Amino acid sequence: FAESLRTYELTHPKIGPVIFPNLQRRLDEQAVFFTQGYSSSFSSGQTVRGQFSTLCSMLPNIAGAATYLAHTTLQTVCIQKILKDAGYATAWFNSFKAAYHNKRLFESLHGTDHFYDETYYKERGITEKIGSWGLADKPVLLETAHALEELEQSQSPIFANILTISTHHPQPIIPGADVPNSLLTELQADKSYHGLLSSYRYLDSALEGFFETLF
């Protein structure tokens, strides 16, 4: 799961190749890419609404509270449980708090056994932050790849639910994740949109480092 990633920029004929060169290539060569999308909410809990829809194959409670928050014990079968029953090791990775928005409780009740949150990553020396939500994606994703390698020693296939965080609103302009001035001028980008594009450039690089290490 890529936090706050929009298909508008990802698939845009001018923006996409500049901001997401690595991810576009991975999607073209190694992914199953579904082009249909929908708005998952109008209020809080947008991330967990999207996760609920993807993992549990149900539309979110669009007009009401997010399922993870208000209906944590909902009796529904999610992909985590199906794969756990099939012998998979099921794991959840995110550099923020596992308990936030009832993620840990909902996931544990619906088939997830192993949790890796900010405590895990901080214990391994990761302190870099981008924005106000969790730890930076680049070092976190590299450590996640190593954690998956360790989990693999169990000899079980793995289902990993991995959520990035550095693109969470509000998106800062990230040093080193530069956006060409020509593109900013053409888009008439203000500081806020510049921050969004910069965070996407950073995410593209972070994901590529993860995929290289994983594969």
Beta strands, then each sheet from edge to edge (+ up, - down):
strand 1: 89-93
strand 2: 114-116
strand 3: 158-162
sheet 1: 2+ 1+ 3+
end
